């Protein structure tokens, strides 16, 4: 029931957030491509397709990395949660004013048990 609730919440957020985005199909090459500022310009537009049309829950850590590339880092220095930067907006400041990450949580056997978007 909790998983269904999380999936519903994520789906609602994606629908609202990506309604005005130029959605494109996920492909690993585009996903890992960085621009001159070390940002990922394609991720925001591929996010909906990645989550809706690609199996993520149940993948091993290695399968996830092989499918979507290396994560930015582990959260809190632990090995059970990793994240991928989706978008970081600096506006006209040196510090980010908004960021969004896709986070994956793993069980003790390094299997993806859940994922979520985090907005700061």
BALUM-633063 format. One record per residue: chain; z, x, y of N, C-alpha, C in turn. Coordinates in steps of 0.05 Angstrom, whole numbers, plus 5000, padded with zeros to 4 digits. Atoms other than C-alpha are relative to their C-alpha. Layout:
% residues N
NODE_cadena_nc3_nc1_nc2_cac3_cac1_cac2_cc3_cc1_cc2
NODE_A_Z_X_Y_Z_X_Y_Z_X_Y
...
***
This chain:
% residues 120
NODE_cadena_nc3_nc1_nc2_cac3_cac1_cac2_cc3_cc1_cc2
NODE_A_5000_5016_4976_5000_5000_5000_5000_5017_5025
NODE_A_4999_4982_4976_5017_5057_5048_4973_5013_5004
NODE_A_5026_4987_4997_4950_5091_5033_4980_4980_5012
NODE_A_5018_5021_4989_4913_5026_5047_5005_4996_5030
NODE_A_4992_5003_4972_4951_5018_5112_4990_5023_5017
NODE_A_5009_4976_4986_4935_5090_5133_4969_5000_5003
NODE_A_5030_5001_4999_4861_5081_5116_4991_4979_5020
NODE_A_5007_5021_4981_4859_5016_5155_5004_5010_5028
NODE_A_4994_4990_4974_4892_5049_5215_4979_5021_5009
NODE_A_5020_4980_4993_4845_5108_5213_4973_4988_5005
NODE_A_5025_5014_4996_4785_5063_5205_4998_4986_5026
NODE_A_5000_5014_4974_4804_5021_5265_4998_5020_5023
NODE_A_5001_4980_4979_4815_5083_5307_4972_5012_5002
NODE_A_5027_4989_4999_4748_5113_5287_4980_4980_5012
NODE_A_5019_5020_4989_4712_5048_5303_5002_4999_5030
NODE_A_4997_5002_4971_4742_5044_5372_4992_5026_5014
NODE_A_5005_4975_4987_4736_5118_5387_4971_5008_4999
NODE_A_5027_4991_5003_4666_5129_5361_4979_4979_5007
NODE_A_5019_5021_4994_4634_5065_5385_4978_5009_5020
NODE_A_5019_4991_4980_4601_5101_5443_4989_5028_4994
NODE_A_5008_4973_5007_4588_5167_5407_4972_4999_4987
NODE_A_5026_4996_5014_4521_5193_5381_5006_5009_4972
NODE_A_4993_4993_5028_4537_5190_5307_4977_5014_4986
NODE_A_5020_4986_5016_4501_5238_5262_5012_5005_4972
NODE_A_4991_4996_5028_4504_5251_5187_5015_5027_4998
NODE_A_4985_4975_5005_4554_5303_5164_4983_5020_4985
NODE_A_5010_4978_5016_4527_5370_5142_5017_5024_5007
NODE_A_4982_4978_4996_4568_5432_5133_4991_5020_5021
NODE_A_5010_4981_4981_4523_5477_5174_5006_4991_5029
NODE_A_4995_5011_4974_4529_5432_5235_5030_4998_5006
NODE_A_4971_5003_4997_4604_5421_5223_5013_5026_5008
NODE_A_4987_4974_4994_4621_5495_5225_4988_5015_5024
NODE_A_5013_4987_4978_4574_5513_5282_5017_4999_5025
NODE_A_4985_4998_4976_4611_5538_5343_4982_5007_5024
NODE_A_5015_4993_4976_4586_5542_5414_5011_5026_5013
NODE_A_4991_4976_4987_4597_5599_5464_5030_5001_5006
NODE_A_4972_5002_4993_4667_5574_5480_5018_4996_4975
NODE_A_4986_5003_5025_4688_5572_5406_5008_4971_4994
NODE_A_4996_5028_5005_4684_5496_5406_4981_4991_4978
NODE_A_5017_5011_5021_4652_5453_5352_4986_4975_5011
NODE_A_5013_5022_4986_4601_5409_5389_4991_4977_4982
NODE_A_5011_5021_5018_4578_5370_5327_5022_4984_4986
NODE_A_4979_5012_5016_4645_5351_5297_5006_4971_5008
NODE_A_4993_5027_4991_4660_5290_5340_4979_4980_4991
NODE_A_5022_5018_5008_4592_5261_5322_4997_4997_4970
NODE_A_5001_5000_5029_4598_5277_5248_5025_4988_4987
NODE_A_4974_5008_5011_4670_5254_5239_4998_4973_4985
NODE_A_5001_5026_5013_4655_5181_5223_4986_5001_4973
NODE_A_5015_4998_5025_4603_5198_5170_5016_5016_4979
NODE_A_4983_4984_5019_4649_5251_5139_5021_4983_4987
NODE_A_4977_5016_5010_4707_5203_5131_4990_4976_4984
NODE_A_5009_5024_5013_4667_5142_5111_4984_5005_4975
NODE_A_5019_4996_5021_4616_5172_5064_5004_5024_4982
NODE_A_4995_4976_5016_4646_5234_5033_5028_4998_4988
NODE_A_4974_5001_5013_4702_5237_4982_5017_5024_5010
NODE_A_4982_4979_4991_4760_5276_5012_5026_5000_4985
NODE_A_4975_5002_5015_4823_5250_4979_4994_5005_4970
NODE_A_5003_4993_5028_4830_5280_4909_4986_5027_4997
NODE_A_5012_4974_5002_4792_5344_4925_5021_5022_4998
NODE_A_4983_4977_5000_4824_5410_4910_4997_5015_5027
NODE_A_5002_4984_4976_4837_5458_4967_4973_5015_5001
NODE_A_5025_4985_5001_4777_5501_4945_4976_4981_5003
NODE_A_5022_5019_4998_4731_5440_4938_4997_4991_5030
NODE_A_5001_5008_4972_4750_5418_5009_4988_5022_5017
NODE_A_5011_4977_4985_4736_5488_5037_4971_5003_4994
NODE_A_5029_4997_5007_4670_5492_5000_4984_4977_5012
NODE_A_5014_5023_4989_4651_5423_5027_4998_5000_5030
NODE_A_5001_5003_4971_4670_5428_5100_5008_5026_5015
NODE_A_4995_4975_4987_4687_5501_5114_5030_5006_5003
NODE_A_4972_4990_4997_4750_5541_5130_5014_4984_5022
NODE_A_4984_5013_4979_4805_5506_5170_5008_5019_5021
NODE_A_4991_4983_4978_4831_5532_5236_5025_5015_4991
NODE_A_4975_4987_5010_4900_5546_5206_5017_4979_4987
NODE_A_4980_5018_5012_4958_5517_5169_5019_4990_5022
NODE_A_4982_5011_4980_5004_5472_5209_5029_5008_4992
NODE_A_4973_4991_5004_5075_5498_5217_5003_5023_4981
NODE_A_4998_4976_5017_5058_5560_5178_5001_4993_4970
NODE_A_4998_5008_5028_5061_5520_5113_4972_4999_4988
NODE_A_5026_5001_5014_5007_5515_5061_4993_4972_4991
NODE_A_5005_5027_5010_5011_5440_5048_4985_4982_5020
NODE_A_5015_5015_4980_4976_5417_5112_4982_5019_5016
NODE_A_5019_4984_4985_4914_5445_5145_4986_4982_5020
NODE_A_5014_5017_4981_4873_5422_5204_4974_5013_5009
NODE_A_5025_4993_4989_4804_5424_5234_4999_4989_5029
NODE_A_5003_5009_4972_4793_5421_5310_4975_4982_5001
NODE_A_5022_5018_4996_4749_5362_5327_4990_5003_5029
NODE_A_5007_4998_4972_4750_5364_5403_5024_5011_5016
NODE_A_4980_4991_4981_4789_5401_5457_4988_4997_5027
NODE_A_5010_5005_4973_4781_5379_5529_5019_5014_5020
NODE_A_4984_4985_4980_4804_5426_5584_4997_4989_5028
NODE_A_5006_5009_4973_4776_5387_5643_4995_5024_5018
NODE_A_5003_4978_4982_4784_5436_5700_5025_5018_5000
NODE_A_4975_4985_5003_4846_5471_5674_4997_5021_4979
NODE_A_5000_4980_5021_4862_5531_5631_5013_4990_4975
NODE_A_4987_5012_5023_4906_5489_5586_4986_4974_4992
NODE_A_5013_5025_5009_4878_5433_5543_5015_4975_5011
NODE_A_4988_5025_4992_4890_5363_5570_4998_4979_4978
NODE_A_5002_5018_5023_4868_5329_5505_4988_5016_4977
NODE_A_5012_4988_5024_4854_5351_5434_5002_4980_4977
NODE_A_5000_5017_5024_4838_5317_5369_4995_5019_4976
NODE_A_5003_4984_5024_4846_5348_5300_4999_4981_4976
NODE_A_5000_5014_5025_4831_5324_5230_5018_5016_4981
NODE_A_4980_4987_5016_4891_5341_5186_4999_4991_4972
NODE_A_4999_5006_5028_4894_5345_5111_5027_5008_4988
NODE_A_4975_4994_5014_4958_5342_5070_4994_5002_4971
NODE_A_5005_4994_5028_4960_5370_5000_5026_4995_4984
NODE_A_4977_5002_5018_5006_5356_4941_5007_5028_4990
NODE_A_4992_4974_5009_5041_5412_4904_4979_5014_4982
NODE_A_5021_4988_5016_4979_5423_4861_4975_5006_5017
NODE_A_5022_4994_4981_4935_5435_4923_4977_4980_4998
NODE_A_5019_5022_5001_4900_5368_4917_5004_4984_5026
NODE_A_4998_5016_4976_4884_5329_4981_5013_4973_4994
NODE_A_4987_5026_5005_4933_5270_4982_4995_4981_5023
NODE_A_5005_5017_4977_4917_5245_5052_4987_5016_5023
NODE_A_5010_4987_4976_4883_5259_5118_5004_4981_5023
NODE_A_4996_5017_4976_4892_5234_5189_4990_5015_5024
NODE_A_5007_4989_4974_4870_5244_5260_5025_5003_5016
NODE_A_4978_4996_4982_4919_5273_5308_4989_5004_5028
NODE_A_5009_4998_4972_4909_5263_5383_5023_5009_5017
NODE_A_4980_4989_4982_4947_5304_5433_4990_4998_5029
***
